């Protein structure tokens, strides 16, 4: 895919690192030093204002499959999103810190990531139980979790098909999709026995994480 990322910051730097090996990534940033910091990633970097139509044209917005705006200004993110809609970008994702903008983004049919909620939930999760973390949101009602199995964990030594028999583990809205063991990704067959040190990759309904916290 051809992906344009507006703004250089902690969020976009991590995104670019993940995306650049599989996609054509163009980063637009008006701060020269910040722009230069991404040259080594292999992404194409355009030094100019992401809210400028001519700059986004230079970045190739007319052929973009995805436009991501991670700027720390709600007005700037909205402008970038509106330009993306004007040029028919199929998928637009905008960082949102002020929820009063959500209605506008919904009208524009722009995908949003509520940055403050993510930061809050990550802090809360680490405080409550450091062996579990949220990896990503999936749509509006699901999230991907990673649980590291520690000694005496409720999951240690269980077979996958035995998990449903443990009363404290949620029965609905909770599915293990992969088990990471050392450098191997293992399909969670029913007969697989979970070991200490395994990382369980889980797709869960929102709200399930709080219940899982209580059993870890």
SETORRO-524210 format. One line per field, with one value per residue: residue number from 0; x, y negated, z negated of N, C-alpha, C in turn. Coordinates in nm, 3 decimals. Atoms other than C-alpha are relative to their C-alpha. Example, Ala and Ser with C-alpha at 12.3 -4.5 7.8 and 13.67 -1.06 7.14 Angstrom:
k	0 | 1 $
n_east	0.089 | -0.082 $
n_north	0.119 | 0.119 $
n_up	0.000 | 0.006 $
ca_east	1.230 | 1.367 $
ca_north	0.450 | 0.106 $
ca_up	-0.780 | -0.714 $
c_east	0.090 | -0.077 $
c_north	-0.120 | -0.109 $
c_up	0.000 | -0.073 $
//
This chain:
k	0 | 1 | 2 | 3 | 4 | 5 | 6 | 7 | 8 | 9 | 10 | 11 | 12 | 13 | 14 | 15 | 16 | 17 | 18 | 19 | 20 | 21 | 22 | 23 | 24 | 25 | 26 | 27 | 28 | 29 | 30 | 31 | 32 | 33 | 34 | 35 | 36 | 37 | 38 | 39 | 40 | 41 | 42 | 43 | 44 | 45 | 46 | 47 | 48 | 49 | 50 | 51 | 52 | 53 | 54 | 55 | 56 | 57 | 58 | 59 | 60 | 61 | 62 | 63 | 64 | 65 | 66 | 67 | 68 | 69 | 70 | 71 | 72 | 73 | 74 | 75 | 76 | 77 | 78 | 79 | 80 | 81 | 82 | 83 | 84 | 85 | 86 | 87 | 88 | 89 | 90 | 91 | 92 | 93 | 94 | 95 | 96 | 97 | 98 | 99 | 100 | 101 | 102 | 103 | 104 | 105 | 106 | 107 | 108 | 109 | 110 | 111 | 112 | 113 | 114 | 115 | 116 | 117 | 118 | 119 | 120 | 121 | 122 | 123 | 124 | 125 | 126 | 127 | 128 | 129 | 130 | 131 | 132 | 133 | 134 | 135 | 136 | 137 | 138 | 139 | 140 | 141 | 142 | 143 | 144 | 145 | 146 | 147 | 148 | 149 | 150 | 151 | 152 | 153 | 154 | 155 | 156 | 157 | 158 | 159 | 160 | 161 | 162 | 163 | 164 | 165 | 166 | 167 | 168 | 169 | 170 | 171 | 172 | 173 | 174 | 175 | 176 | 177 | 178 | 179 | 180 | 181 | 182 | 183 | 184 | 185 | 186 | 187 | 188 | 189 | 190 | 191 | 192 | 193 | 194 | 195 | 196 | 197 | 198 | 199 | 200 | 201 | 202 | 203 | 204 | 205 | 206 | 207 | 208 | 209 | 210 | 211 | 212 | 213 | 214 | 215 $
n_east	0.083 | -0.066 | 0.046 | -0.054 | 0.009 | -0.017 | -0.056 | -0.101 | 0.005 | -0.022 | 0.098 | -0.028 | -0.130 | 0.024 | 0.079 | -0.086 | -0.090 | 0.075 | 0.063 | -0.086 | -0.053 | 0.104 | 0.080 | -0.064 | 0.039 | -0.046 | 0.023 | 0.004 | -0.032 | -0.051 | -0.122 | -0.108 | -0.075 | 0.085 | 0.007 | -0.129 | -0.016 | 0.060 | -0.066 | -0.064 | 0.098 | 0.031 | 0.122 | -0.018 | 0.033 | 0.028 | -0.013 | 0.098 | 0.116 | 0.098 | 0.130 | -0.012 | 0.047 | -0.108 | -0.094 | 0.061 | -0.005 | -0.137 | -0.014 | 0.072 | 0.129 | 0.097 | -0.012 | -0.016 | 0.099 | 0.025 | -0.055 | 0.001 | -0.037 | -0.034 | -0.041 | 0.049 | 0.101 | 0.124 | 0.037 | -0.088 | 0.041 | 0.126 | -0.032 | -0.064 | 0.104 | 0.090 | -0.071 | 0.002 | 0.133 | 0.015 | -0.072 | 0.051 | -0.084 | 0.094 | 0.000 | -0.063 | -0.005 | -0.041 | -0.020 | 0.098 | -0.015 | 0.118 | 0.114 | 0.102 | -0.019 | 0.039 | 0.118 | -0.044 | -0.069 | 0.101 | 0.066 | -0.095 | -0.033 | -0.143 | -0.032 | -0.068 | -0.068 | 0.010 | -0.135 | -0.002 | 0.056 | -0.101 | -0.103 | 0.059 | 0.021 | -0.130 | -0.049 | 0.082 | -0.030 | -0.134 | 0.008 | 0.079 | -0.067 | -0.099 | -0.015 | 0.095 | 0.003 | 0.079 | -0.083 | 0.068 | 0.145 | 0.051 | 0.133 | 0.049 | 0.040 | -0.095 | -0.139 | -0.098 | -0.075 | -0.109 | -0.019 | -0.121 | 0.031 | -0.101 | 0.009 | 0.124 | 0.109 | 0.116 | -0.013 | -0.117 | 0.021 | 0.130 | 0.016 | 0.092 | 0.138 | 0.037 | 0.018 | 0.141 | 0.044 | -0.042 | 0.115 | -0.036 | -0.033 | 0.123 | 0.032 | 0.042 | -0.076 | -0.140 | -0.049 | -0.144 | -0.021 | -0.138 | -0.087 | -0.138 | -0.090 | -0.134 | 0.011 | 0.095 | 0.142 | 0.066 | 0.147 | 0.049 | 0.081 | 0.061 | -0.090 | -0.121 | -0.009 | -0.059 | -0.116 | -0.051 | -0.077 | 0.077 | 0.083 | 0.129 | 0.060 | 0.143 | 0.099 | 0.101 | 0.096 | -0.032 | 0.057 | -0.050 | -0.132 | 0.014 | 0.031 | -0.120 | -0.092 | 0.033 | -0.039 | -0.143 $
n_north	0.120 | 0.130 | 0.059 | 0.131 | 0.028 | 0.143 | 0.034 | -0.087 | -0.003 | -0.136 | -0.090 | -0.023 | -0.068 | -0.143 | -0.045 | -0.008 | -0.114 | -0.124 | -0.006 | 0.029 | -0.122 | -0.067 | 0.095 | 0.126 | 0.096 | 0.138 | 0.078 | 0.145 | 0.071 | 0.133 | 0.025 | -0.062 | -0.096 | -0.118 | -0.069 | -0.066 | -0.113 | -0.121 | -0.038 | -0.131 | -0.108 | -0.046 | 0.067 | 0.125 | 0.110 | 0.128 | 0.108 | 0.103 | -0.002 | -0.101 | 0.063 | 0.068 | -0.081 | -0.023 | -0.093 | -0.132 | -0.042 | -0.048 | -0.127 | -0.102 | -0.029 | -0.045 | -0.145 | -0.062 | -0.096 | 0.033 | 0.127 | -0.001 | 0.131 | -0.018 | 0.130 | 0.024 | 0.105 | -0.053 | 0.073 | -0.043 | -0.135 | 0.012 | 0.054 | -0.108 | -0.099 | 0.056 | -0.004 | -0.140 | -0.031 | 0.069 | -0.074 | -0.136 | -0.102 | -0.101 | -0.013 | 0.111 | -0.023 | 0.124 | 0.002 | 0.087 | 0.022 | 0.076 | -0.080 | 0.084 | -0.010 | -0.133 | 0.009 | 0.047 | -0.111 | -0.099 | 0.050 | -0.013 | -0.143 | -0.014 | -0.084 | 0.077 | -0.067 | 0.092 | -0.011 | 0.010 | -0.123 | -0.104 | 0.024 | -0.029 | -0.143 | -0.065 | 0.024 | -0.076 | -0.142 | -0.028 | 0.012 | -0.109 | -0.128 | 0.021 | -0.113 | 0.015 | 0.133 | 0.012 | 0.018 | 0.084 | -0.006 | -0.060 | 0.057 | 0.079 | -0.079 | -0.107 | 0.040 | -0.109 | 0.000 | -0.094 | -0.043 | -0.080 | -0.100 | -0.002 | -0.114 | -0.006 | 0.064 | -0.086 | -0.070 | -0.088 | -0.144 | -0.036 | -0.021 | 0.101 | -0.045 | 0.000 | 0.137 | 0.028 | -0.065 | 0.082 | 0.087 | 0.142 | 0.055 | 0.029 | -0.101 | 0.066 | 0.119 | -0.022 | -0.107 | -0.004 | -0.019 | -0.042 | -0.014 | 0.029 | -0.075 | 0.038 | 0.074 | -0.073 | 0.029 | -0.131 | -0.001 | -0.054 | -0.120 | -0.040 | -0.082 | 0.075 | 0.031 | 0.132 | -0.005 | 0.124 | 0.077 | 0.017 | 0.119 | -0.033 | 0.110 | -0.020 | 0.096 | 0.005 | 0.110 | 0.107 | -0.028 | -0.129 | 0.019 | 0.027 | -0.127 | -0.083 | 0.056 | -0.052 | -0.141 | -0.019 $
n_up	0.000 | 0.001 | 0.125 | 0.037 | 0.144 | 0.025 | 0.130 | 0.062 | 0.146 | 0.050 | -0.062 | -0.143 | -0.014 | 0.018 | -0.114 | -0.119 | 0.019 | -0.023 | -0.132 | -0.114 | -0.062 | -0.079 | -0.077 | -0.041 | 0.103 | -0.017 | 0.121 | -0.024 | 0.124 | -0.032 | 0.077 | -0.077 | 0.082 | 0.019 | -0.128 | -0.023 | 0.092 | -0.057 | -0.125 | 0.011 | 0.003 | -0.135 | -0.047 | -0.072 | 0.092 | -0.064 | 0.098 | -0.030 | 0.087 | -0.036 | -0.031 | -0.128 | -0.112 | -0.096 | 0.062 | -0.005 | -0.141 | -0.021 | 0.071 | -0.075 | 0.063 | -0.099 | -0.018 | 0.132 | 0.049 | 0.141 | 0.052 | 0.146 | 0.054 | 0.142 | 0.053 | 0.136 | -0.005 | -0.057 | -0.121 | -0.109 | -0.039 | -0.073 | -0.133 | -0.077 | -0.031 | -0.102 | -0.128 | -0.040 | -0.053 | -0.129 | -0.102 | -0.008 | 0.064 | 0.049 | 0.146 | 0.071 | 0.144 | 0.067 | 0.146 | 0.066 | 0.143 | 0.041 | -0.045 | -0.062 | -0.145 | -0.049 | -0.087 | -0.133 | -0.066 | -0.038 | -0.121 | -0.110 | -0.011 | 0.027 | 0.115 | 0.104 | 0.111 | 0.114 | 0.058 | 0.146 | 0.055 | -0.014 | 0.100 | 0.131 | 0.019 | 0.011 | 0.135 | 0.093 | -0.016 | 0.054 | 0.145 | 0.055 | -0.024 | -0.105 | -0.091 | -0.110 | -0.062 | -0.122 | -0.118 | -0.099 | -0.012 | -0.123 | -0.014 | 0.113 | 0.116 | 0.032 | 0.014 | 0.004 | 0.125 | 0.016 | 0.138 | 0.022 | 0.102 | 0.105 | 0.090 | 0.078 | -0.073 | -0.017 | -0.127 | -0.006 | -0.007 | -0.057 | -0.143 | -0.054 | 0.014 | 0.142 | 0.046 | 0.023 | 0.124 | 0.114 | 0.025 | 0.012 | -0.133 | -0.077 | -0.101 | -0.124 | -0.039 | 0.039 | -0.087 | -0.025 | -0.144 | -0.024 | 0.117 | -0.034 | 0.089 | -0.045 | -0.128 | -0.083 | 0.013 | -0.001 | -0.009 | 0.127 | -0.010 | 0.128 | 0.082 | 0.037 | 0.142 | 0.019 | 0.089 | 0.056 | -0.098 | -0.124 | -0.017 | -0.060 | -0.076 | 0.023 | -0.047 | 0.106 | 0.000 | 0.094 | 0.131 | 0.047 | 0.060 | 0.143 | 0.067 | -0.005 | 0.100 | 0.132 | 0.016 | -0.025 $
ca_east	0.000 | 0.095 | 0.074 | 0.119 | 0.192 | 0.148 | 0.373 | 0.682 | 0.643 | 0.668 | 0.353 | 0.446 | 0.807 | 0.687 | 0.430 | 0.687 | 0.930 | 0.658 | 0.516 | 0.816 | 0.934 | 0.601 | 0.460 | 0.557 | 0.559 | 0.584 | 0.621 | 0.528 | 0.680 | 0.741 | 1.018 | 1.342 | 1.523 | 1.229 | 1.200 | 1.570 | 1.538 | 1.339 | 1.571 | 1.740 | 1.412 | 1.387 | 1.064 | 1.032 | 1.034 | 0.874 | 0.980 | 0.676 | 0.347 | 0.107 | -0.184 | -0.058 | -0.241 | 0.065 | 0.286 | 0.041 | 0.023 | 0.402 | 0.369 | 0.136 | -0.198 | -0.384 | -0.256 | -0.250 | -0.427 | -0.399 | -0.351 | -0.255 | -0.254 | -0.074 | -0.029 | -0.073 | -0.319 | -0.685 | -0.742 | -0.440 | -0.549 | -0.894 | -0.751 | -0.530 | -0.828 | -1.047 | -0.782 | -0.759 | -1.136 | -1.123 | -0.872 | -1.059 | -0.807 | -0.980 | -0.871 | -0.796 | -0.689 | -0.665 | -0.528 | -0.793 | -0.733 | -1.039 | -1.355 | -1.563 | -1.419 | -1.554 | -1.889 | -1.713 | -1.487 | -1.788 | -1.960 | -1.645 | -1.622 | -1.267 | -1.124 | -1.006 | -0.763 | -0.838 | -0.483 | -0.560 | -0.771 | -0.492 | -0.233 | -0.466 | -0.552 | -0.187 | -0.085 | -0.374 | -0.293 | 0.076 | -0.008 | -0.269 | -0.082 | 0.245 | 0.216 | -0.069 | -0.069 | -0.295 | -0.135 | -0.400 | -0.766 | -0.962 | -1.261 | -1.479 | -1.547 | -1.242 | -0.877 | -0.565 | -0.397 | -0.066 | -0.035 | 0.306 | 0.262 | 0.449 | 0.518 | 0.196 | -0.009 | -0.363 | -0.261 | 0.061 | 0.052 | -0.303 | -0.383 | -0.568 | -0.881 | -0.873 | -0.894 | -1.273 | -1.295 | -1.128 | -1.414 | -1.219 | -1.135 | -1.405 | -1.584 | -1.708 | -1.530 | -1.188 | -0.993 | -0.625 | -0.513 | -0.140 | 0.120 | 0.468 | 0.733 | 1.091 | 1.117 | 0.835 | 0.471 | 0.252 | -0.107 | -0.305 | -0.428 | -0.648 | -0.369 | -0.104 | 0.014 | 0.095 | 0.433 | 0.589 | 0.735 | 0.484 | 0.316 | -0.053 | -0.191 | -0.560 | -0.850 | -1.097 | -1.414 | -1.368 | -1.430 | -1.288 | -0.942 | -1.065 | -1.205 | -0.884 | -0.683 | -0.862 | -0.743 | -0.378 $
ca_north	0.000 | -0.363 | -0.528 | -0.894 | -0.981 | -1.344 | -1.458 | -1.319 | -1.225 | -0.918 | -0.766 | -0.816 | -0.705 | -0.369 | -0.341 | -0.412 | -0.158 | 0.109 | 0.018 | -0.072 | 0.286 | 0.386 | 0.067 | -0.251 | -0.508 | -0.885 | -1.108 | -1.479 | -1.706 | -2.081 | -2.072 | -2.006 | -1.832 | -1.603 | -1.522 | -1.439 | -1.201 | -0.960 | -0.950 | -0.638 | -0.440 | -0.408 | -0.607 | -0.894 | -1.220 | -1.541 | -1.852 | -2.079 | -2.156 | -1.858 | -2.105 | -2.240 | -2.109 | -2.152 | -1.964 | -1.676 | -1.670 | -1.638 | -1.353 | -1.173 | -1.208 | -1.145 | -0.786 | -0.719 | -0.412 | -0.533 | -0.875 | -0.888 | -1.220 | -1.204 | -1.577 | -1.712 | -1.979 | -1.877 | -2.150 | -2.042 | -1.677 | -1.782 | -1.988 | -1.697 | -1.460 | -1.693 | -1.721 | -1.341 | -1.315 | -1.570 | -1.352 | -1.030 | -0.855 | -0.521 | -0.506 | -0.804 | -0.768 | -1.069 | -1.111 | -1.254 | -1.404 | -1.630 | -1.417 | -1.716 | -1.653 | -1.297 | -1.395 | -1.580 | -1.285 | -1.052 | -1.274 | -1.267 | -0.887 | -0.920 | -0.652 | -0.790 | -0.680 | -0.838 | -0.899 | -1.000 | -0.689 | -0.465 | -0.626 | -0.605 | -0.240 | -0.148 | -0.311 | -0.146 | 0.196 | 0.176 | 0.061 | 0.331 | 0.615 | 0.578 | 0.923 | 0.804 | 0.521 | 0.397 | 0.426 | 0.261 | 0.175 | 0.377 | 0.181 | 0.020 | 0.315 | 0.543 | 0.520 | 0.733 | 0.824 | 0.987 | 1.188 | 1.314 | 1.636 | 1.609 | 1.871 | 1.973 | 1.792 | 1.923 | 2.025 | 2.209 | 2.580 | 2.562 | 2.716 | 2.478 | 2.694 | 2.676 | 2.297 | 2.287 | 2.510 | 2.248 | 2.059 | 1.735 | 1.695 | 1.522 | 1.770 | 1.518 | 1.248 | 1.402 | 1.599 | 1.699 | 1.659 | 1.727 | 1.841 | 1.690 | 1.924 | 1.800 | 1.701 | 1.925 | 1.840 | 2.142 | 2.205 | 2.264 | 2.618 | 2.773 | 3.007 | 2.734 | 2.701 | 2.346 | 2.293 | 2.031 | 1.755 | 1.801 | 1.489 | 1.538 | 1.316 | 1.269 | 1.102 | 0.984 | 0.781 | 0.444 | 0.479 | 0.831 | 0.698 | 0.570 | 0.916 | 1.088 | 0.854 | 1.003 | 1.359 | 1.297 $
ca_up	0.000 | 0.047 | -0.296 | -0.386 | -0.750 | -0.857 | -1.139 | -1.312 | -1.678 | -1.899 | -1.749 | -1.385 | -1.435 | -1.563 | -1.286 | -1.017 | -1.163 | -1.146 | -0.806 | -0.594 | -0.534 | -0.377 | -0.227 | -0.043 | -0.323 | -0.280 | -0.585 | -0.575 | -0.840 | -0.842 | -1.106 | -0.916 | -1.204 | -1.274 | -0.906 | -0.884 | -1.181 | -0.964 | -0.663 | -0.796 | -0.810 | -0.434 | -0.416 | -0.172 | -0.370 | -0.246 | -0.439 | -0.437 | -0.611 | -0.619 | -0.599 | -0.268 | 0.037 | 0.260 | 0.011 | -0.012 | 0.368 | 0.375 | 0.125 | 0.368 | 0.194 | 0.519 | 0.522 | 0.147 | 0.010 | -0.350 | -0.510 | -0.878 | -1.064 | -1.400 | -1.460 | -1.813 | -1.701 | -1.654 | -1.397 | -1.192 | -1.197 | -1.080 | -0.791 | -0.680 | -0.698 | -0.492 | -0.222 | -0.221 | -0.172 | 0.110 | 0.294 | 0.229 | 0.004 | -0.077 | -0.441 | -0.664 | -1.027 | -1.259 | -1.610 | -1.843 | -2.185 | -2.198 | -2.184 | -2.075 | -1.725 | -1.704 | -1.554 | -1.272 | -1.201 | -1.201 | -0.944 | -0.732 | -0.778 | -0.908 | -1.136 | -1.469 | -1.739 | -2.076 | -2.195 | -2.553 | -2.612 | -2.481 | -2.707 | -3.007 | -2.950 | -2.901 | -3.228 | -3.410 | -3.266 | -3.358 | -3.711 | -3.766 | -3.603 | -3.412 | -3.252 | -3.026 | -2.776 | -2.501 | -2.159 | -1.943 | -1.894 | -1.638 | -1.517 | -1.781 | -2.009 | -2.014 | -2.113 | -2.085 | -2.413 | -2.496 | -2.817 | -2.929 | -3.125 | -3.454 | -3.720 | -3.898 | -3.632 | -3.593 | -3.239 | -3.324 | -3.233 | -3.096 | -2.761 | -2.530 | -2.546 | -2.928 | -2.946 | -2.918 | -3.228 | -3.449 | -3.610 | -3.661 | -3.289 | -3.077 | -2.851 | -2.594 | -2.400 | -2.466 | -2.205 | -2.192 | -1.831 | -1.868 | -2.121 | -2.098 | -2.239 | -2.219 | -1.849 | -1.727 | -1.662 | -1.741 | -1.634 | -1.955 | -1.886 | -2.157 | -2.270 | -2.304 | -2.663 | -2.774 | -2.939 | -3.162 | -2.941 | -2.659 | -2.523 | -2.451 | -2.175 | -2.241 | -2.062 | -2.325 | -2.347 | -2.511 | -2.882 | -2.898 | -2.987 | -3.323 | -3.407 | -3.295 | -3.519 | -3.817 | -3.745 | -3.655 $
c_east	0.087 | -0.058 | 0.070 | -0.023 | 0.030 | 0.051 | 0.100 | -0.006 | 0.017 | -0.093 | 0.041 | 0.133 | -0.016 | -0.080 | 0.087 | 0.094 | -0.070 | -0.044 | 0.097 | 0.055 | -0.101 | -0.076 | 0.086 | -0.050 | 0.063 | -0.038 | 0.008 | 0.019 | 0.061 | 0.126 | 0.116 | 0.075 | -0.080 | -0.010 | 0.128 | 0.018 | -0.056 | 0.064 | 0.054 | -0.099 | -0.026 | -0.129 | 0.039 | -0.046 | -0.017 | 0.002 | -0.092 | -0.121 | -0.101 | -0.138 | 0.001 | -0.042 | 0.113 | 0.102 | -0.056 | -0.008 | 0.138 | 0.022 | -0.076 | -0.136 | -0.103 | 0.006 | 0.010 | -0.114 | -0.041 | 0.065 | -0.014 | 0.046 | 0.020 | 0.040 | -0.061 | -0.100 | -0.128 | -0.043 | 0.084 | -0.038 | -0.129 | 0.024 | 0.061 | -0.104 | -0.094 | 0.065 | 0.002 | -0.135 | -0.021 | 0.066 | -0.032 | 0.089 | -0.093 | -0.006 | 0.078 | -0.009 | 0.055 | 0.014 | -0.098 | 0.030 | -0.120 | -0.124 | -0.110 | 0.010 | -0.056 | -0.120 | 0.038 | 0.069 | -0.098 | -0.074 | 0.089 | 0.035 | 0.150 | 0.019 | 0.079 | 0.067 | 0.003 | 0.126 | -0.001 | -0.054 | 0.101 | 0.107 | -0.052 | -0.012 | 0.131 | 0.060 | -0.075 | 0.034 | 0.135 | 0.000 | -0.069 | 0.067 | 0.098 | 0.017 | -0.098 | 0.007 | -0.089 | 0.092 | -0.066 | -0.151 | -0.036 | -0.144 | -0.039 | -0.021 | 0.095 | 0.141 | 0.088 | 0.083 | 0.116 | 0.015 | 0.125 | -0.027 | 0.115 | -0.017 | -0.125 | -0.113 | -0.116 | 0.009 | 0.111 | -0.042 | -0.137 | 0.015 | -0.101 | -0.146 | -0.046 | -0.034 | -0.146 | -0.051 | 0.039 | -0.104 | 0.037 | 0.032 | -0.128 | -0.023 | -0.035 | 0.088 | 0.147 | 0.052 | 0.152 | 0.022 | 0.143 | 0.073 | 0.143 | 0.090 | 0.141 | -0.014 | -0.102 | -0.142 | -0.076 | -0.151 | -0.054 | -0.096 | -0.049 | 0.099 | 0.127 | -0.002 | 0.079 | 0.110 | 0.032 | 0.087 | -0.069 | -0.069 | -0.127 | -0.054 | -0.149 | -0.081 | -0.115 | -0.098 | 0.045 | -0.074 | 0.049 | 0.132 | -0.010 | -0.029 | 0.122 | 0.101 | -0.022 | 0.049 | 0.150 | 0.081 $
c_north	-0.126 | -0.079 | -0.133 | -0.021 | -0.147 | -0.022 | 0.102 | -0.017 | 0.145 | 0.100 | 0.032 | 0.070 | 0.150 | 0.058 | 0.020 | 0.119 | 0.132 | 0.014 | -0.001 | 0.126 | 0.066 | -0.094 | -0.118 | -0.109 | -0.136 | -0.077 | -0.148 | -0.072 | -0.136 | -0.038 | 0.078 | 0.107 | 0.128 | 0.081 | 0.080 | 0.124 | 0.130 | 0.044 | 0.143 | 0.116 | 0.060 | -0.059 | -0.123 | -0.114 | -0.129 | -0.108 | -0.115 | 0.016 | 0.106 | -0.059 | -0.073 | 0.094 | 0.033 | 0.101 | 0.142 | 0.053 | 0.053 | 0.136 | 0.113 | 0.034 | 0.054 | 0.150 | 0.075 | 0.098 | -0.032 | -0.134 | 0.002 | -0.137 | 0.014 | -0.130 | -0.025 | -0.116 | 0.056 | -0.070 | 0.044 | 0.140 | -0.004 | -0.052 | 0.109 | 0.103 | -0.050 | -0.002 | 0.144 | 0.041 | -0.062 | 0.078 | 0.150 | 0.108 | 0.104 | 0.013 | -0.115 | 0.028 | -0.125 | 0.020 | -0.099 | -0.008 | -0.075 | 0.070 | -0.084 | 0.003 | 0.130 | -0.005 | -0.044 | 0.113 | 0.108 | -0.042 | 0.015 | 0.146 | 0.022 | 0.088 | -0.082 | 0.092 | -0.100 | 0.016 | -0.002 | 0.126 | 0.114 | -0.015 | 0.035 | 0.150 | 0.075 | -0.019 | 0.086 | 0.149 | 0.035 | -0.007 | 0.121 | 0.136 | -0.012 | 0.115 | -0.007 | -0.142 | 0.003 | -0.029 | -0.095 | 0.009 | 0.066 | -0.046 | -0.075 | 0.083 | 0.113 | -0.057 | 0.124 | -0.016 | 0.097 | 0.031 | 0.086 | 0.093 | 0.008 | 0.127 | -0.014 | -0.081 | 0.099 | 0.082 | 0.105 | 0.147 | 0.042 | 0.037 | -0.102 | 0.042 | 0.008 | -0.140 | -0.031 | 0.060 | -0.079 | -0.108 | -0.148 | -0.066 | -0.024 | 0.103 | -0.063 | -0.121 | 0.010 | 0.117 | -0.012 | 0.030 | 0.044 | 0.012 | -0.022 | 0.069 | -0.016 | -0.077 | 0.063 | -0.045 | 0.131 | -0.017 | 0.067 | 0.118 | 0.042 | 0.072 | -0.074 | -0.033 | -0.131 | 0.007 | -0.138 | -0.070 | -0.017 | -0.136 | 0.040 | -0.123 | 0.026 | -0.110 | 0.003 | -0.114 | -0.106 | 0.024 | 0.131 | -0.016 | -0.023 | 0.128 | 0.092 | -0.048 | 0.064 | 0.144 | 0.022 | -0.008 $
c_up	0.000 | -0.117 | -0.025 | -0.149 | -0.022 | -0.141 | -0.051 | -0.152 | -0.043 | 0.067 | 0.144 | 0.021 | -0.014 | 0.116 | 0.123 | -0.010 | 0.032 | 0.145 | 0.117 | 0.069 | 0.094 | 0.093 | 0.046 | -0.095 | 0.030 | -0.126 | 0.034 | -0.132 | 0.033 | -0.078 | 0.066 | -0.080 | -0.024 | 0.128 | 0.025 | -0.087 | 0.056 | 0.131 | -0.006 | 0.001 | 0.137 | 0.054 | 0.082 | -0.091 | 0.080 | -0.108 | 0.040 | -0.089 | 0.045 | 0.031 | 0.133 | 0.113 | 0.096 | -0.055 | 0.005 | 0.143 | 0.033 | -0.066 | 0.068 | -0.056 | 0.100 | 0.025 | -0.133 | -0.028 | -0.143 | -0.032 | -0.151 | -0.050 | -0.150 | -0.067 | -0.137 | -0.008 | 0.062 | 0.128 | 0.120 | 0.049 | 0.082 | 0.142 | 0.089 | 0.043 | 0.110 | 0.137 | 0.053 | 0.058 | 0.137 | 0.113 | 0.000 | -0.058 | -0.065 | -0.152 | -0.061 | -0.150 | -0.066 | -0.150 | -0.061 | -0.149 | -0.056 | 0.057 | 0.064 | 0.153 | 0.057 | 0.094 | 0.141 | 0.075 | 0.044 | 0.126 | 0.122 | 0.030 | -0.007 | -0.122 | -0.102 | -0.103 | -0.114 | -0.085 | -0.153 | -0.065 | 0.006 | -0.107 | -0.140 | -0.024 | -0.011 | -0.139 | -0.101 | 0.006 | -0.062 | -0.152 | -0.061 | 0.019 | 0.117 | 0.098 | 0.117 | 0.056 | 0.122 | 0.116 | 0.099 | -0.017 | 0.132 | 0.015 | -0.126 | -0.127 | -0.038 | -0.014 | -0.004 | -0.126 | 0.008 | -0.149 | -0.007 | -0.118 | -0.101 | -0.085 | -0.087 | 0.065 | 0.012 | 0.129 | 0.003 | -0.008 | 0.050 | 0.147 | 0.050 | -0.020 | -0.146 | -0.052 | -0.032 | -0.130 | -0.124 | -0.024 | 0.002 | 0.134 | 0.077 | 0.111 | 0.135 | 0.028 | -0.030 | 0.081 | 0.019 | 0.148 | 0.033 | -0.133 | 0.047 | -0.102 | 0.053 | 0.131 | 0.093 | -0.029 | 0.020 | 0.010 | -0.125 | 0.018 | -0.138 | -0.090 | -0.043 | -0.149 | -0.017 | -0.105 | -0.057 | 0.105 | 0.133 | 0.000 | 0.073 | 0.071 | 0.007 | 0.067 | -0.100 | 0.023 | -0.099 | -0.131 | -0.058 | -0.073 | -0.151 | -0.077 | -0.002 | -0.104 | -0.137 | -0.022 | 0.019 | -0.130 $
//
